Amino acid sequence: MATTTNESAVIFVGGKPVMNYVLAVMTQFNKNVPDVTLKARGRSISRAVDTTEIARNRFMPHLKIKNISIGTECIPGDDGERVNVSSLEIILTNQPLAK
C-alpha cells in the first residue's frame, strides 16, 4: 500500500475503505517522513480526497497540502483499445510551507 522513496512515502489509493488510507498516512508521518503522496486514478480519486480531508480535519490538523496534480493516463481497455483515465496526486506535508 505504501512505498518509501527518497524520504517521502507514496500511497496508492484503490478500493479499500478510506480509513485504511488515513491510517497509512498517519503511520508514514509517525515514521518522520516529511511528505506523503497520495496517488489515485478513476473512481478512486474521491477516496483520495476523502483520505486527505479526514486526515487533516480529524487526526492531524497541522498537515498542509503541498501540491495537487491532475492528469490523464492512457491505459489498455478490455477490448484492446486505449482508454483515458483521470489521475490525481496529492502531496501532504507536516513541514511549514514557505510563503
PyRosetta script that sets phi, psi and omega in degrees:
from pyrosetta import init, pose_from_sequence

init()
pose = pose_from_sequence("MATTTNESAVIFVGGKPVMNYVLAVMTQFNKNVPDVTLKARGRSISRAVDTTEIARNRFMPHLKIKNISIGTECIPGDDGERVNVSSLEIILTNQPLAK")
pose.set_psi(1, -42.5)
pose.set_omega(1, -178.2)
pose.set_phi(2, -124.3)
pose.set_psi(2, 137.4)
pose.set_omega(2, 174.9)
pose.set_phi(3, -124.4)
pose.set_psi(3, 144.5)
pose.set_omega(3, -179.3)
pose.set_phi(4, -108.8)
pose.set_psi(4, 125.1)
pose.set_omega(4, 178.0)
pose.set_phi(5, -136.4)
pose.set_psi(5, 127.7)
pose.set_omega(5, 176.3)
pose.set_phi(6, 49.2)
pose.set_psi(6, 50.8)
pose.set_omega(6, 176.6)
pose.set_phi(7, 65.2)
pose.set_psi(7, 18.5)
pose.set_omega(7, 172.4)
pose.set_phi(8, -133.9)
pose.set_psi(8, 151.8)
pose.set_omega(8, -176.9)
pose.set_phi(9, -108.4)
pose.set_psi(9, 145.1)
pose.set_omega(9, 176.8)
pose.set_phi(10, -119.1)
pose.set_psi(10, 126.9)
pose.set_omega(10, 178.0)
pose.set_phi(11, -116.9)
pose.set_psi(11, 121.5)
pose.set_omega(11, 178.6)
pose.set_phi(12, -91.8)
pose.set_psi(12, 116.2)
pose.set_omega(12, -176.5)
pose.set_phi(13, -87.4)
pose.set_psi(13, 129.4)
pose.set_omega(13, -179.5)
pose.set_phi(14, -131.5)
pose.set_psi(14, -130.7)
pose.set_omega(14, -172.7)
pose.set_phi(15, -96.6)
pose.set_psi(15, 3.7)
pose.set_omega(15, 180.0)
pose.set_phi(16, -74.5)
pose.set_psi(16, 165.3)
pose.set_omega(16, 177.3)
pose.set_phi(17, -61.8)
pose.set_psi(17, 149.9)
pose.set_omega(17, -176.0)
pose.set_phi(18, -57.3)
pose.set_psi(18, -39.8)
pose.set_omega(18, -176.2)
pose.set_phi(19, -63.8)
pose.set_psi(19, -25.9)
pose.set_omega(19, 174.7)
pose.set_phi(20, -62.3)
pose.set_psi(20, -41.2)
pose.set_omega(20, -179.5)
pose.set_phi(21, -74.4)
pose.set_psi(21, -35.2)
pose.set_omega(21, 175.3)
pose.set_phi(22, -61.0)
pose.set_psi(22, -44.6)
pose.set_omega(22, 178.0)
pose.set_phi(23, -62.3)
pose.set_psi(23, -38.9)
pose.set_omega(23, 178.4)
pose.set_phi(24, -64.5)
pose.set_psi(24, -40.7)
pose.set_omega(24, 177.4)
pose.set_phi(25, -62.1)
pose.set_psi(25, -48.1)
pose.set_omega(25, -179.1)
pose.set_phi(26, -63.3)
pose.set_psi(26, -39.3)
pose.set_omega(26, 179.3)
pose.set_phi(27, -62.8)
pose.set_psi(27, -42.8)
pose.set_omega(27, -179.7)
pose.set_phi(28, -65.2)
pose.set_psi(28, -41.3)
pose.set_omega(28, 178.8)
pose.set_phi(29, -69.6)
pose.set_psi(29, -28.0)
pose.set_omega(29, 175.4)
pose.set_phi(30, -70.4)
pose.set_psi(30, -18.1)
pose.set_omega(30, 175.2)
pose.set_phi(31, -86.8)
pose.set_psi(31, 11.1)
pose.set_omega(31, 179.5)
pose.set_phi(32, 62.8)
pose.set_psi(32, 36.1)
pose.set_omega(32, 173.2)
pose.set_phi(33, -83.9)
pose.set_psi(33, 129.5)
pose.set_omega(33, -175.9)
pose.set_phi(34, -70.6)
pose.set_psi(34, -32.9)
pose.set_omega(34, -177.4)
pose.set_phi(35, -133.3)
pose.set_psi(35, 144.3)
pose.set_omega(35, 173.2)
pose.set_phi(36, -125.9)
pose.set_psi(36, 129.7)
pose.set_omega(36, 179.9)
pose.set_phi(37, -107.8)
pose.set_psi(37, 125.7)
pose.set_omega(37, 173.5)
pose.set_phi(38, -99.8)
pose.set_psi(38, 126.7)
pose.set_omega(38, 178.5)
pose.set_phi(39, -120.6)
pose.set_psi(39, 135.7)
pose.set_omega(39, -179.6)
pose.set_phi(40, -147.3)
pose.set_psi(40, 154.1)
pose.set_omega(40, 175.7)
pose.set_phi(41, -132.5)
pose.set_psi(41, 149.2)
pose.set_omega(41, 172.6)
pose.set_phi(42, 59.7)
pose.set_psi(42, -128.3)
pose.set_omega(42, -176.1)
pose.set_phi(43, -69.0)
pose.set_psi(43, -13.6)
pose.set_omega(43, 179.7)
pose.set_phi(44, -81.9)
pose.set_psi(44, -7.0)
pose.set_omega(44, -178.0)
pose.set_phi(45, -60.8)
pose.set_psi(45, -44.1)
pose.set_omega(45, -179.8)
pose.set_phi(46, -64.1)
pose.set_psi(46, -32.3)
pose.set_omega(46, 178.0)
pose.set_phi(47, -68.1)
pose.set_psi(47, -36.0)
pose.set_omega(47, 177.2)
pose.set_phi(48, -67.2)
pose.set_psi(48, -40.4)
pose.set_omega(48, 177.9)
pose.set_phi(49, -65.9)
pose.set_psi(49, -43.1)
pose.set_omega(49, 177.4)
pose.set_phi(50, -60.8)
pose.set_psi(50, -41.4)
pose.set_omega(50, 178.1)
pose.set_phi(51, -59.5)
pose.set_psi(51, -45.7)
pose.set_omega(51, 179.8)
pose.set_phi(52, -60.8)
pose.set_psi(52, -48.5)
pose.set_omega(52, -176.0)
pose.set_phi(53, -68.4)
pose.set_psi(53, -38.6)
pose.set_omega(53, 178.2)
pose.set_phi(54, -67.3)
pose.set_psi(54, -43.5)
pose.set_omega(54, 179.4)
pose.set_phi(55, -61.5)
pose.set_psi(55, -42.9)
pose.set_omega(55, -177.9)
pose.set_phi(56, -72.7)
pose.set_psi(56, -44.1)
pose.set_omega(56, -171.7)
pose.set_phi(57, -84.7)
pose.set_psi(57, -32.3)
pose.set_omega(57, -175.9)
pose.set_phi(58, -99.6)
pose.set_psi(58, -40.0)
pose.set_omega(58, -167.5)
pose.set_phi(59, -113.4)
pose.set_psi(59, -37.8)
pose.set_omega(59, -174.0)
pose.set_phi(60, -135.0)
pose.set_psi(60, 76.0)
pose.set_omega(60, -175.0)
pose.set_phi(61, -65.0)
pose.set_psi(61, -14.3)
pose.set_omega(61, 179.1)
pose.set_phi(62, -82.1)
pose.set_psi(62, -8.0)
pose.set_omega(62, -179.7)
pose.set_phi(63, -65.8)
pose.set_psi(63, 142.9)
pose.set_omega(63, 177.7)
pose.set_phi(64, -122.9)
pose.set_psi(64, 148.7)
pose.set_omega(64, 173.1)
pose.set_phi(65, -87.2)
pose.set_psi(65, 115.8)
pose.set_omega(65, -177.3)
pose.set_phi(66, -82.9)
pose.set_psi(66, -40.1)
pose.set_omega(66, -177.9)
pose.set_phi(67, -162.0)
pose.set_psi(67, 148.3)
pose.set_omega(67, 173.2)
pose.set_phi(68, -128.8)
pose.set_psi(68, 127.7)
pose.set_omega(68, 178.5)
pose.set_phi(69, -122.8)
pose.set_psi(69, 135.9)
pose.set_omega(69, 175.4)
pose.set_phi(70, -120.5)
pose.set_psi(70, 156.4)
pose.set_omega(70, -179.9)
pose.set_phi(71, -170.0)
pose.set_psi(71, -173.7)
pose.set_omega(71, 178.2)
pose.set_phi(72, -130.2)
pose.set_psi(72, 134.9)
pose.set_omega(72, 177.3)
pose.set_phi(73, -118.3)
pose.set_psi(73, 141.0)
pose.set_omega(73, 177.0)
pose.set_phi(74, -95.4)
pose.set_psi(74, 120.3)
pose.set_omega(74, 178.0)
pose.set_phi(75, -125.4)
pose.set_psi(75, 154.5)
pose.set_omega(75, 178.7)
pose.set_phi(76, -70.8)
pose.set_psi(76, 135.6)
pose.set_omega(76, 178.9)
pose.set_phi(77, -88.7)
pose.set_psi(77, -178.4)
pose.set_omega(77, -178.8)
pose.set_phi(78, -67.0)
pose.set_psi(78, -33.1)
pose.set_omega(78, -177.2)
pose.set_phi(79, -95.4)
pose.set_psi(79, 14.9)
pose.set_omega(79, 177.5)
pose.set_phi(80, 89.7)
pose.set_psi(80, -10.4)
pose.set_omega(80, 178.5)
pose.set_phi(81, -82.1)
pose.set_psi(81, 159.6)
pose.set_omega(81, 177.3)
pose.set_phi(82, -83.0)
pose.set_psi(82, 137.9)
pose.set_omega(82, -179.8)
pose.set_phi(83, -121.0)
pose.set_psi(83, 134.1)
pose.set_omega(83, 176.0)
pose.set_phi(84, -85.0)
pose.set_psi(84, 129.9)
pose.set_omega(84, 179.6)
pose.set_phi(85, -127.1)
pose.set_psi(85, 131.9)
pose.set_omega(85, 177.8)
pose.set_phi(86, -68.5)
pose.set_psi(86, 147.8)
pose.set_omega(86, 178.1)
pose.set_phi(87, -134.5)
pose.set_psi(87, 153.6)
pose.set_omega(87, -178.1)
pose.set_phi(88, -139.8)
pose.set_psi(88, 140.4)
pose.set_omega(88, 175.3)
pose.set_phi(89, -134.0)
pose.set_psi(89, 121.8)
pose.set_omega(89, 179.1)
pose.set_phi(90, -116.2)
pose.set_psi(90, 124.2)
pose.set_omega(90, 177.5)
pose.set_phi(91, -105.1)
pose.set_psi(91, 120.0)
pose.set_omega(91, 178.0)
pose.set_phi(92, -104.7)
pose.set_psi(92, 145.9)
pose.set_omega(92, 178.3)
pose.set_phi(93, -138.7)
pose.set_psi(93, 151.1)
pose.set_omega(93, 173.0)
pose.set_phi(94, -108.7)
pose.set_psi(94, 11.3)
pose.set_omega(94, 177.1)
pose.set_phi(95, -93.0)
pose.set_psi(95, 149.9)
pose.set_omega(95, 174.5)
pose.set_phi(96, -63.4)
pose.set_psi(96, 136.7)
pose.set_omega(96, -179.7)
pose.set_phi(97, -85.9)
pose.set_psi(97, 140.2)
pose.set_omega(97, 177.0)
pose.set_phi(98, -75.7)
pose.set_psi(98, 140.9)
pose.set_omega(98, -178.1)
pose.set_phi(99, -96.5)
pose.dump_pdb("model.pdb")
